[in-house]
Amino acid sequence: MRSKKQMRAILEAEWVGEDEELRTVAGGKDNVGHLGATIGGHFAVPHQPLGPVPELDVDVGLLATPSRVVREGAFNGDEWIHDPALRGWVFAASPDQLAVRFADHLAAAGPEGWYVFTNRRFAVVVDSSVVSRTKAEPDQDAAAERKRGGVGGLLGKARSALDAVAEVSTGFTKSGTRCAMLWEVSHDQVRNREWVRRGRGTMPELFDRVDFVDGSALEIRLNLRML
């Protein structure tokens, strides 16, 4: 598993486009875990993909199991954040909303999933090593096909079969030789983004909250505390 510093360097070299700036890169051994979800009034811990996701060579079993209290919903408000096995929470009215599609892909990536935010887009990225070579073949016509479909983009030299299931808002898709994009949307699909305090302790934890234009939202642990 790569460190945050290593993944940031790879993203800068292979994935970030011209005039694009990395704002948040969260993942690696110090920031992994399951997601919880409240979708259409239904509670689920851990969240399991509800829509199509790529098959990856990852071992989700490496993640710690959420506590029984959290799995059974026997907590109040945001008390779930005190369970270190939880990386974040998703709120949505239906499974087809953006926050759920994000959660689906991050859950599928298990311990290899990276949460990435730039000044242009929001994405789930993995190390290319977890993508089976039999499922990742270069697509030389990808750029032309996306442009014909009205989706221009920043396309990498090595496109994979993963791009067929990636959901792109305005086409910033780009994969490199050491990283692969699973899912992304542009900033026009994000209504608001802010750091929020969560927890009942004397030093609340910071979470990155993203509210999408479709009314869904997610909160991702940043592993930072506020005095």
N, C-alpha and C positions, 0 to 999 in steps of 0.2 A: 504494500500500500504506500502510495506516495505521500510526502509531507505537503502541507499547505504551501510552503515556499516552492517546492518542486512543481506542484500543479499550477500555481500562479505563473511560473516561468514558462511552462508548456502552453498555457492558454494565451499568454502574451505573444509567444512565437508562432503558434499554429492556428489559433481560433479567433482572436480579437481582430476586428477589421480596422481599416484605416480611420483615424479620428475617433476610434472607439476606446473607452476607458473602463478598466475593471474597477468595480466599486466594492463588491463583496465576493469572497471565495470561501465557502464553508464546507468542510468535509475532513477526511482523513481520520486517523485513529482517535483524535481528541474531539471530534464532532460527528459522531454517528449515532444511530438509534432508530427505533421505530417511530411511526407517526400514529397519532390518534385521530379520529374523525367523528364529526357529527354531520351526517348527510341526510337531509329530508327528515330530521327528527330522530334518526336512527344512530345509535352510538356504536363505535367499533374500535377496539384496541387489541392487537395492532391493526392498522389499516392494511387491507389487501387490495391489489389492483382490481378495479371494477370494469375497466375498459382494456382495449388491446395494448400490449406492451411488448417490446422485443425480448427475446430469450437471451439471457446473458450467463456467462460462466462465473457466477458469484455464489457464495455460500451465505445465505441469509441467516443460517443457524449460528453464525459467529456473533450475531447481535444478542445482547442480553435480553432476557425475557422480562417484559413489564410485570410489575408486582400484581398480585391477585386483586388488591384493592383497586388499582387503576383498571385492570382488565374487566372487573365487575362493575365499574362505575361508582364505587362506594367512596366518592370524594366530593368536595364542594368547590365550585368555581374553578379557579386555576391551580388547585392543589396538585394536579397531575404533573406540574413542572418539577416537583420535588422527587419524581422518579427519574433517575439518570438514564433509564432505558428508553425514555421518550425524547425524541429529537424535536418534535413539534406537533401542531394540531391543525386540522383542516375543518373549515366550516362552509357548508354548501347546502343548497336546496335540492340538487339533483346530481347524479353521477357524471353528467356530461359537462359540468361546469369546469372552468379553468383551474381552480384550486385543486379539484379532484384529479384532473388529468396530470397536473404537476405531481400530486401525491402518488398517483399510480406509478409513474416512472421512477420517482425517488425510492418508492418501496421495492420496485423490481430490481433496482440497482443495489439494494442492501447496503453493506458496508462500503461499497465502491462508489456510491452516489455523491456527487458534488453539487452544491447549490451555488449558482453563479449569477451575479447581477452586474450589468454594465450600464453605461449611460444610454444604451439603446435597447437592451433586451434582458430577459430573465430566462434562465435555462437550467436544465438538469444535464450534467456532463459526467462521463465516466472515462476511466483510463481505457485506451484501445485494447489493452491486453485481455480485458474481460469479454471482448467481442470475438466470437468464434470465427476463424478465417473462412469457414464454409458458409458463413452467413454474412460476410462482409466482402463484397466485390466492388472494384472501382466502377463508377458510372460516368462515362465520359460525356453523356448527353444530359446530365442532370440540370446543368445551368440553362440550357436551351429549353428544356421541358418546363422548367419553372417560369421562365420568362414568357413562354407561350400561354401559360396559365395565369399570367398577371401577377406572378410573385417573383420580383427581382430579388437578387440576394448577393451575399458575400459567401462564395462557395469555395471550399478547400480543394486541394489537388486530389485528395483521396476520399471520395464519397462512398458510403456503405449502404447495405440493405437496411440499416437502421433508419436512414432518412425517409424510407417509405412509410414508416409509422410515426415519424416526428410530426408534430403539429406546429405549423409556422404561421404567425400572424401576418408579417409583412416581409418574410423571406430573408432573415439574416443567417440562414443555415450555413454552417461551416464546420467541417471535421478535419482533423489533422492526422498525422501518422501516430501520434501518441495520445490523442484524446478523441472522443466521439460524443457528439451531441445527441441526446435522446429526445429532448422536448424543449421547445422554446416559444416565447411570445415576445412581441415588441412592446415598448413602453406605452403605446396607445391602448393596450389592453389592461393597463394598470391604472386604477383610479387614484390610489393613494398608497404610499409606502412610508412607514415610520418605525422607529425603535420604540418598543413599549416595555414597561416594567411588569414583571409577573412574579408571583410567589408571595408567601406569607411570612418570609423571614425578615430579619433586620437589614439584610443586603439583597434586595430584589435582583433577579436575573433579567438580563436584557434579551428580548426576542425581536426579530425582524418581522414585522407584520406587513403583509401585502394584501391590499384589497383590490380585487379585479372589477372590471366594468360590468360583469355579469352578476355581481352581488356576492360572489363567493370570496373567501379569504383564507389565508394561512398564516401561521406563526411559526417561525423557525428559531431554534435556540442558537444564540451567538457565543455562548460560553464566556460571557462578560457579566460582571456584577456592578451595580451602581451603589455608591456609598450614600 
